């Protein structure tokens, strides 16, 4: 069965742009190291839920570390809950994934749309959900929801762009606009 590709992420350290991954609506995540000639399964143990993987982000300082953001609600795959997962051995022959997303709470069980790692500080990870923005300052171990207190509405976050040259992080929401994150 053919699946639509939802996202593509390149490994920044590969200056030839030959190493990148893609994901599908069925939760398939594949990696190529030779520009697409051959592909390997980034989830050979089938740890990730069989739900849409909306975003992949590779750590710009460590190509073995990657995060994915998973869509839909946990009820779709009750045996495999979670929305944010991390691997610390993405380039190995058998990568493993760990659930690292926000703790189970009403505002965490929802589709996550985007994940971004700050190239200035790879411990700083952002994840955009259908109800706003989440932030981890320790590489995905702990998460905090950013909201009205930080000037962000409870709107779906669909893109996060981080420009290390201008020191700007911009969050793009559905129907509400763009917001600059002040550090």
QUICOR-V765006 format. One record per pair of residues at least 4 apart in sequence whose ideal C-beta (glycine too) atoms are under 8 Angstrom apart, sorted by the first residue. I is the first residue (numbers start at 0). J is the second residue. If there is no record, write none. Layout:
i,j
I,J
I,J
//
This chain:
i,j
2,23
2,24
2,25
2,27
3,23
3,24
4,21
4,22
4,23
5,21
5,22
5,23
5,24
5,51
5,52
5,53
6,21
6,22
6,52
6,53
6,54
6,55
7,19
7,20
7,21
7,55
8,19
8,20
8,21
8,54
8,55
8,56
8,57
8,65
9,13
9,16
9,18
9,19
9,57
10,18
10,19
10,57
10,62
11,57
11,59
11,62
11,118
12,59
12,62
13,17
13,18
13,19
13,62
15,34
16,34
17,31
17,32
17,33
17,34
18,30
18,31
18,32
18,62
19,30
19,31
20,28
20,29
20,30
20,31
20,41
20,55
20,57
20,65
20,89
21,28
21,29
21,55
22,26
22,27
22,28
22,29
22,51
22,52
22,53
22,54
22,55
22,67
23,27
23,28
23,51
23,52
24,51
25,49
25,51
26,42
26,47
26,48
26,49
26,50
26,51
26,52
26,69
27,40
27,42
27,52
28,40
28,41
28,42
28,47
28,52
28,55
28,67
29,38
29,39
29,40
29,41
30,38
30,39
30,41
30,89
30,90
31,35
31,36
31,37
31,38
31,39
32,37
32,39
32,90
33,37
39,92
41,65
41,86
41,89
41,94
42,46
42,47
42,94
42,96
43,93
43,94
44,93
44,95
44,96
45,49
46,79
46,84
46,95
46,96
46,97
47,52
47,67
47,69
47,79
47,84
47,96
48,69
48,73
48,75
48,76
48,79
48,80
48,81
49,76
49,79
50,69
50,70
50,71
50,75
50,76
51,69
51,70
51,71
52,67
52,68
52,69
52,70
53,68
53,69
53,70
53,110
53,111
53,112
53,113
54,67
54,68
54,111
54,112
54,113
54,114
55,65
55,66
55,67
55,114
56,65
56,66
56,67
56,114
56,115
56,116
56,124
57,62
57,64
57,65
57,89
57,116
58,62
58,63
58,64
58,65
58,116
58,121
59,116
59,118
59,121
60,118
60,121
61,121
62,89
62,90
63,86
63,87
63,88
63,89
63,90
63,91
64,85
64,86
64,87
64,89
64,121
64,138
65,85
65,86
65,89
66,83
66,84
66,85
66,99
66,114
66,116
66,124
66,126
66,139
67,83
67,84
67,96
67,114
68,82
68,83
68,111
68,112
68,113
68,114
68,126
68,127
69,81
69,82
69,83
69,84
69,110
69,111
70,82
70,110
70,111
70,112
71,75
71,76
71,110
72,108
72,109
72,110
73,77
73,80
73,81
73,108
76,80
80,98
80,103
80,108
81,98
81,100
82,100
82,101
82,107
82,108
82,109
82,110
82,111
82,126
82,128
83,98
83,99
83,100
83,101
83,111
83,114
83,126
83,133
83,139
83,142
84,96
84,97
84,98
84,99
84,100
85,96
85,97
85,99
85,138
85,139
86,94
86,95
86,96
86,97
87,97
88,94
88,95
89,94
90,94
99,135
99,139
99,140
100,107
100,111
100,126
100,133
100,142
101,106
101,107
101,126
101,133
101,142
101,144
102,107
102,142
103,107
103,108
104,108
106,128
106,130
106,131
106,144
107,128
107,133
107,142
109,128
109,129
109,130
110,128
110,129
111,126
111,127
111,128
111,129
112,127
112,128
112,129
112,155
112,156
112,157
113,125
113,126
113,127
113,156
113,157
113,158
113,159
114,124
114,125
114,126
114,127
114,159
115,124
115,125
115,126
115,159
115,160
115,161
116,121
116,123
116,124
117,121
117,123
117,124
117,125
117,161
117,163
117,168
118,161
118,163
119,123
119,161
119,163
119,166
121,138
122,135
122,136
122,137
122,138
123,134
123,135
123,136
124,134
124,135
124,138
124,139
125,132
125,133
125,134
125,135
125,159
125,161
125,168
125,170
125,180
126,132
126,133
126,134
126,135
126,142
127,131
127,132
127,133
127,155
127,156
127,157
127,158
127,159
127,170
128,132
128,133
128,155
128,156
129,155
130,153
130,154
130,155
131,144
131,145
131,146
131,151
131,152
131,153
131,154
131,156
132,144
132,145
132,146
132,151
132,156
132,159
132,170
133,142
133,143
133,144
133,145
134,142
134,143
134,145
135,139
135,140
135,141
135,142
135,143
136,141
136,143
137,141
145,149
145,151
146,151
146,152
146,153
147,151
147,152
147,153
149,180
150,178
151,170
151,172
151,178
152,172
152,175
154,172
154,173
154,174
154,175
155,172
155,173
155,174
156,170
156,171
156,172
156,173
157,171
157,172
157,173
158,170
158,171
159,168
159,169
159,170
159,171
160,168
160,169
160,171
161,167
161,168
161,169
162,166
162,167
162,168
162,169
166,182
167,179
167,180
168,179
168,180
168,182
169,177
169,178
169,179
169,180
170,177
170,178
170,179
170,180
171,176
171,177
172,176
172,177
172,178
//
